[in-house]
Amino acid sequence: MTAIVNQSVVSVIVEHDKCIADKGCRICIDVCPTDILALDASDGKVRMVYDECWYCLPCQHDCPTGAIRVEIPYLLR
Amino acid sequence: MDTRNIEVDILVIGGGTAGPLAAIKARQKAPHLKVLLLDKANVKRAGAIAEGMDSVNNAVIPGFATPEQYVKEITIANDGIVNQATINAYATRSYDMIKELDGWGVKFEKDETGDYAVKKVHHLGSYVLPMPEGYDVKKVIFRQLRKAGVEISNRLVTTRLLVGADGRIAGAMALDSRSGEFVVIRAKAVVLCTGAAGRLGLPSSGYLFGTYENPTNAGDGYSMAYHAGAELSGLECFQINPLIKDYNGPACAYVTGPFGGYTVNAKGERFIKSDYWSGQMILEFWRELEGGNGPVFLKLDHLADETVTKIENVLHVTERPTRGLFHEGRGVDYRKDMVEMHISEIGLCGGHSASGVWVDENARTTVPGLYAAGDLCNVAHNYMLGAFVFGKIAGEDAVDYVAGKEHAAVDAAQIEAERARIFAPLLRAEGIPPTQVEYKLRRMVNDYLQPPKVTRKMEIGLRRFAEIREDLARIKASNPHELMRAAEVAAILDCAELAASASLFRKESRWGLYHYRTDHEARNDAEWFVFVEVRKGADGRPECFTRPVPPYIYPIGEAERDAYDSLRVEAPATLAA
């Protein structure tokens, strides 16, 4: 639930050049169990918006362009 | 706050493991019925097996085990407090379910002759069937859902069940966590498959979502069943798991054991005879950690390089595939390093321990038309395969139940009260963020409920929980996502109160660490060879009572019953000089 504002260390890292959410892709947003991914209004790409990641990997595995890399949340590393 | 109304014959809540099977089996038996499967996440990746599973922990396969052996082992492992009829209902269907899943495309390990490659991990028998390619389970099941014509709705957070004036189940109410709509679903039967209460204790990392269970499984089902008047069972029998420290996920000894891995203390010595997760094993684990012999490790560094590679190819691709990433981050290589373990915060989970919504061998709860299956129901040690089997049982029985029935009549006030409760945090101008209330609640669960259980601590815990209940009326949510979290906090609070109440009620110790009470240290079969049940009393508060253990189908001999009490490796007698 903790909203992420101006935070650079998130566990779901989206490579903006590869992300095709601006072309209508919603796969990672759809499969995330905790519903923490959303469109960034500024560029139409995906961003992690809630610090509620289970580091489970459906977003990374289901991304059609390989744009997502999941890291272990900082508190657990 | 728009309202969406839906009417179906059978509503299945929870799209993880048990739920999809309930929906598929209901449609296969009665293709004319309208069956809706909903999930608070997305059915494609919902539940405990979102990333697949690395092994079946309870396969009952001819040639390796019989239903009688299995039922007896689970009875002994749970200190006798089981309803053998439910465990037998699973055991007698276990092999058929494996074959059906195999036919659908789920991959189980087989030997060179094509036989299932069953391994021994339990204390007595052999029931573990590895799934080295088990990452596709959800995709296989999803194809079957499509084929069976099950309707699916995602991102619906069910918050309360609807109960008809005649006491029958009448449907459920949900929040759409994307649109913020209020959804009222009328159904003739409801199958609850909402999984464990996985967000009860706070992980030692402090990260709210760093849980063993999929954190979507916040305990919603326990709360919903309780408020619908259903009987819950064994909530004092906590789930506590031996896990990779900090990562807080399974190591996993069930996978590594058959390859030669085992658990050791700081001296590198074995101290438990079996890595199978029983309360007694966890107690020995805890004693080792607390008694000056910790840390405790999973030892694999003695294994051949190619064996370790095989283990990595299971553990780092299925169930919790970020295990490899975690080890890499710390520079841990199984070939030369041991894996530091700890025991987890508490949860409630029938699949691993023996707690949950009371069901009979037909998956029926005590509320007519309401079923429960999977980790939510109290069928001991039922795991993934048991969830599939009880889902199937529930779905098929629900078809018979709804035959010739109309939807139960519902009082509109019930719906309006729930709408007001769920949306209140959004309407408030200001208040406490749901995360803060959740953090405090779960920290109190750690402080006062984590075993060993102390009467005075649990009494204080109940006082803190009552104060937090007052705080629910001060939670502020800014959007439907936060509203979902606020609803979950209320469910977690119900689970905490129910777990504390049941724990105080059972005045003895049982199930190793799961219910280890310092004020009542011994097991007392004379007075407590019974289930402890809890339901909502007339005053709206938890009411505890006992339920006799039904006569056994397979009696347990005196010589067998204590097998799980002697899990500690005794020091070998030293020879006289």
Interface residues (C-beta under 8 A of the other chain):
Chain A: M1 T2 D30 V31 C32 P33 T34 D35 Y50 D51 E52 C53 W54 Y55 C56 L57 P58 H61 D62 V70 E71 I72 P73 L75 L76 R77
Chain B: A41 N42 K44 R45 A46 A50 E51 N154 R155 S177 R178 S205 G206 Y207 L208 F209 G210 T211 N214 P215 T216 D246 Y247 N248 R320 P321 T322 L325 F326 G329 R330 P433 P434 T435 E438 H481 E482 M484 R485
